[in-house]
């Protein structure tokens, strides 16, 4: 493995579960936590939402390791212990390239990718653009952003995306952006989305720009192009991504050889912390079968 241990300080925006490995990539150093044997037959990359950190998939990582697999949990740039990237990775395709770069740097040529919430868009982009020729053996989408708008986008995402440009304009731009930043902060608070300290205006602007980079046309194309088995996990009481969005996403995965939809009555939006065993069991069975079929 080409990654090296390096003690990086947390950004304080989101806590993680302790120092792990800093992986050098063309995007800069990316902090990951590794659970299990890196040489295991079943390997999965786990991508958190917005905001989030390696901590979000700690239960799934430990469960996968306990079953003989390996979990590589990423801190996206600016979260957990990953330093902020010099160039913001706003679009899902950019974050998918980051995941691929981390896994390649660690020597993983074939792996599953599991994403929560906004992390699901990176998983879709990675699997959908790779199709049959890519390294993705399976996909997990947990309370994921789908191919249609969800209630968490109470502000038009195109409007939130314009915040970055406005905020950079001296005086006038900041005055225009101020009320939008306030509304975005209010929206996050209403849905219980928070860091471990209050967000600064700049951090909110960067998150808003990431939301604004969503393109549902791209997401629909990637969903239809996925050729790996997919696990969709959703909850009836999710206040951010309603059930209809998850069912519509599952139905759009028309090229996947298997779509398993685990829908729960209770779990909320952050149910990735509660379904670690479900994710691990599915990955061990489905990824093992897929690799056997390919060999």
N, C-alpha and C positions, 0 to 999 in steps of 0.2 A: 504494500500500500504506500502511496506517495505522500499521504497526509502526515502531519506531525502534531504532537501534543504541544499546545501553547496556552498558557494561562491568560485568558482574555477576560476583561472586566465586563459585567453586564451593562447594557445600555440604560437600565433602570426603567425603560418604557414597559418592558414585560419581564418578569422573573423567569429564570429557567430552573433546572434541577441540578445545577452544578456544572463545573467546567468539563468539557469533553475534548473534542479534536477540532483544530482549525485546519480546514482544507484549502490550500491555495488554488485559486482558479483565475481565469482571465477577468472575472468580475470582481476580484479581490478575495480576501480570506473569508471563508464561510464556516461558521461554527456548527458542528454536528455532535450529537450524542449517539453512540453506537451500543446497542444491546445485542448480546449474543456473539457468536463466532462469525467474523467477516467472511470466512470461507464456507459458510453454510450454503446448502443448495437453494434455500428459499431466502431471498433478500428483498426487503421493501424499503423504499424511501417514503418518509412521512413529511407532509408539507402543511404547516399551520395556516390559520386564517389571518384576518386583519383586525386588530393586532393579534399576536400570539407568540409562541416560542416552542422550543423542544419539549417543554413541560406538558403541552397540550396532548401529546401522544405518548406520555410516559407509561400509562397503563397498557396501551397496545404494544409498545416496544418490549416491555417486560414479559407480556404474555407471549409474544412471538418468540422471544429468546428462550422462554421456558419450554417451548414446543420444538426447539431445535433450529429455529430460524434466526435471521439477523435483521434488526431494524436500524435504519440510519435516519435519525430525526434531525431535521434541519432548522436552524434559525435563519430566516430570511434577512437580508442586509438591513441593519438598523434595528433589529429585534433581538431579544435575548443577549447572546454574547457575540453576535456578528457585527462587525463595524459597518457603518453606513457606506453604501457603494458610492463611488465618485459619480456614477451616472445612474439616476433612479431607474429601477426596474418596474415600470408601471404596467405594461401589458402582460396578459397571461403568457404569451409566447416568450417574453423575456424571462419570466420566472421559470418557465419550463426549461429554457436553455440553461439557466442556472442550476436547476436540479440535475440535468443531464451532465453538466460539467463537473458537479460534485461527485456524482456516481462514477463517471469515467476516471476522474482523478484518483478515486479510491480503488479502481480496478474492477468495478462491477460492470460486467458486460450485459447482463440480463437481470432485470429486477421488476418488482411491482412498484406502483406509485399510488400513495393514498393521500388525499387532500381533504381538509376540513374547510367548509365555508368558501372564502375566496381562494384558499389553497386548492380547492377542487377545480378551479379554472386552469391552474397550472397543470394539474394531473390530466385534464381533458386535452389541453394543448399538446402536452408531451405525447400522450397515447394517440391522439387523433392525427397529428402531423406525422408520427412515426409509422403508423399503420402496420402492415405485416413485416416490414423490413426493419422495424425499430427494436430497441432493447426492452420494451415494456411487456412483461409477462402477464400482468393483471392490473386492474385499476380499482381503487376504492374511493367512493365519493360520499363523504359523511356530512350531512346537513349542508350540502354543496350548493353554491350558486348554480342555477340551471341555465336553460336556453331561453327562458322568459323572465320578465321582471318579477322580483319578489318584494314583499312588503317592507323589507329593510331599506329598499331604495325609495324612501318616501320623498326625497328630493330627486328630481330628474338627474340621472348620473351624468348626462352630458353637461348639466349645469355645474355639478361638483367638479367635473374635470376642468372646467374653465378657471377654477380658483387659482391654480398654480400660475397661470399666465397673469391673472389680475394681481395676485399678491406680489409679483415681481416688479410691478410698475410703481415707481416712487410716488408717494403721497396720494395721488388720485386712485391708483390701483388698489392701494391698501385700504382706502376709505370705502371703495366699492366692494372689496372682498370681505371687509369686516363683518357685515351682517350675514353673509353667506357662511363664513366660518362659524359664527354664533349658531346659526341654524343647524349646521352639520354637527357641532358639538352637542346640541340639544337632542338631535336624532340619535346619536350614539348612546347618550345617556338614557334615553327613553327605552332603548332595547337592551340596556345592561352591558353595553360594549365599553370596556374601560381598560386602561393600563394600570400599573401599580403606582402610578402617580398621575396627576392631571396632565393631559396632553397640552403641549405648547401650540401656539397658532401655527408655527411652521410644520410641526408634526401632523396637525390636522389637515393642513394644505396638501402635504405629501400623500396622506391617506385618501383625501378627496380626489386627488389626481389619479390615484390607482383605481378608485371606483369609476372615475370618468373614462378610464381607458377600456372599460368593458365594451365589447362589440358582440351583441347576441347573434349576429349573422355568423361570425367566426365560431362561436360556441356551438351553434347548430351544426355547422360543417364538421367540426371536430368530433362531436358526439356521433354523427352518422358514420364517421370514418374509423372509429375505434374498432380494432379487430382482436382485442384481448378480452378475456372474461372480466365482467364488471360487477362490483358489489355497491349497491346504493343503500345508504342507511339514512332514515329520516324519522321524525317524531311528530305526532299529531299536535303536541303543544309547543312546537317551535314558533316563537314569536317573530322570527326574522325571515326564515325561509319556510313558507307555508307548504303543506303537504302536496297541494296540486302541482307546485313547481317541481317537487321531487318525482312525482309520478309521471309528469310530462317529460322530465329528463330521462327517466328509465325507459319510457316508450320510444324515445328518440335514438336510443343506442341500437339501431337496427342492424348494424354489421357485426356486433359483438357475438361471439359464439355462445355466451352465457351471460344472462343478466339476473342477478339475485337481488331482490329488493327486501331488505329487512326494515319493516316499518313498525314503530313502537307507538303505543298510546301516550306514554310519558317518557320524557328524556330531555326536552328543551333543545335549544340550539347547540349547546356545548356537550352534546351527548357522546362525542368522541372519547370523553373521559370515562364513560360508563360502559362502553361496548368493546373494550380492548380484547376480551376473550372471543367475542363474535368475529372481530376483524382477524385475529390471529388464527382461529380455527379455519375460517374461510380461505385465508391465504395459504395455509399449509396444505389443505386439500386441493384447492383449485390450481395453485401455482405448481405444486408437485405433479399433478396430472398433466398440466400443459407442458412442463418440461419433459415429462416422460414421452408425450406424444411427439415432441420435436426431436427427440434423440433417436 
